[in-house]
Structure formats: C-alpha cells, structure tokens
C-alpha cells in the first residue's frame, strides 16, 4: 500500500520512540529520539548477534519506561546484507522497521554541524531525523513461497554467472590448443564434443586414436548425433591443427578442472530449476502468465522473486516505481528538460523486464503491435529503447491484473484498453 510522506509523519506521535541505527558488519550503533527530535537516553553500541539484539531490546524497553512512551519505530540504512538479520529479529519482536536511503543520509548529515564528517555516533541521529520527516520506506521482506523463490533465483543468478565464466575459459582453452574445434562441432557443449573433451582433449590425442577410436567413444555412450563421418572429420582436422603443443600435460589438467567445474555448475543449475518449477507450481497466477506467448518460467520466476506477492500492490504504478521505471522530469521555468526513468529501485527487476520485453516484441503479436505503435505514432513517437521501457510497464500492468483478478491473458482486450486503438491497428 502506498503511503504519502504526510501520512508517514503522522505515524510518529507523542508516544513514539524513534530509534536510528547505523549498521556495520559486526557492531551497530543506535540513538533514540522523541517526536520533536529531542534525544532520549544514551547512545548504544551492540553486536550483531543474539546477545547484542537482547541489549537493543532492553535498551529500547528502558527508554520507553523512562520517557513513558508506548511504541518504537526503528530506522536504518540497508547496508549490504548486514541489516537483514536485525530486520528479521525486529519483525519477530513486533517492532516496526523502516529504511532510509543512504544517499539521503549522505546529503543531510551536514545539517546539524555543517561538517561532512561521518561517524558511528552521527549517522544514527541523521537516520532518526529522516524518519521523523517521513523520508523512509517500509521494507518488504518476502515470506513463504516468495522468500524461497527469491533465494532460488539469487542462486540461479550466481550459478549462471559462474557457468558463463567457465564456458568462456573453456573457449579460451580451445582457441589456444585446438582452434579448429569449431569446424568439427558447432558448440563445445554438445554431447559428442564433451565426450571427446573428457577423453581426448588435444589434437594429438585424436590423431593417436584415429577415426575408429573416436567413433568408439561415441558408440559406447550411445550417441546418435555423431558417427563415422564426424569421426573422420575430427581426425583430419586434428592432423592439420595449429594449436599449441607445449605444456600439453598441464593443458589436459587445466581442461579437466574446467570441465569438472562446468559439469558441477550444470548439475546445480538443474537442481535449482527443478526447485523453481516446484515453487512456481504453487503460485496461482503462474499458469495464466505462462499462457502469454514469449514468457517462460525463468522470466516469470525472476519477476515474482523481485516483486514478491503482486497482490500486495494497490496499483501497477507501485511495481513500476519498485523497478525504477517511474518517469522523471527535469524542467525549470521556461526550460523543458527531457524525461526519463528514475533508475531508483530493484536493478535486477528492471534488467529482467527489459530482456523479457525485448523477447515479447519479437515473439508476441500483441506486444509487437504495441511496440510498433509507440515507435511510429504521429504524436510523440518513442525511440526503440523508450518503447521497450513502455512495453515493460505494460507488462507489469498485465501481471498485476492477472494476479489480483485471477483472470486469463487476453491479448485483444489488452490492445483495446490502450487509448487511440484505431491508429494502433493501422500501425499493425
């Protein structure tokens, strides 16, 4: 639910203790203030462990008793991953937590002393003052299926990154020791290619084995896509290879290690995707979303992992803002600046939406019509990249409607809902 700054300010009453916490890797610092900004109690430093969290609870309780307050509001910066365990502890204790933008802290810390210094004692006060002014966000911490899905998709992202790095290293190895490998195989990841790389990686190994030996490797593995002709091609190509021959023993060891890494990451990827599919099967709107041509399970899971339960949003514009796709303007007086997107929000969600939208305008007829309309309309035609951003926003609206209303995807209805439908049909 969207809350205005005025509503946030009103949430801090005479009975509220506002606690600003400066997060660090091991020791956190906290300071408490009343609704007027007057400090309550002494500064507390506490460790990021069970004992430290117990100290924070006791410290807050003592301040509430001394000042006769009835509620606590804790504000902090989302510093790396160090704030997550404290946030979970506060949630379990029923204490409301809000987050302030680190850039806001950086820009306002000079207001008290007109000095750009940064310290563990100064930052908690700045954070608390921002909370008092309503300049904060209420964090969304996924629960249940969505917590599982976010962790899975984060794991997938890391595994894909590592897998890509390993693939690039194997490609480098081939360019050095067997640059003609691509003549025999289109890709080294094919079953026939991988079989040879595991058992006869260097050209000299293939020459030594001969066409019969090469074909025998494939026959033992019962591979049908490769046969005698491919074995002869591999043999002839290996005989004329210009690959490096020095350091061959170490080269075999290097490739063996790379292939072990590659195989391990492939197994991890398959395990992760099996879990992702299991989780998505339990989310009602996923089946309806899969009916949209051009959308796959990875794209849908990636978006839902970043947004969480779509039903928690009152409007698609809130999801758009979360993704950093909110429109910004830079105008003053007679100067009319260019508009753009805020880039404030979840960077990975924005990247996923952009890639998915690129695929949709190529494979989905309705989204292709929308893209063509945006780029060819007479009034304010968009550039291609701007149009992809607009398509991303449209996709978010489709996701939100399907999730909140439980309806199926209707491409024609989506087109009819857009203004100036007749020019769009003409553009199609």
Beta strands, then each sheet from edge to edge (+ up, - down):
strand 1: 16-22
strand 2: 27-33
strand 3: 39-47
strand 4: 71-77
strand 5: 96-100
strand 6: 327-332
strand 7: 335-341
sheet 1: 3+ 2- 1+ 4+ 5+
sheet 2: 6+ 7-
end
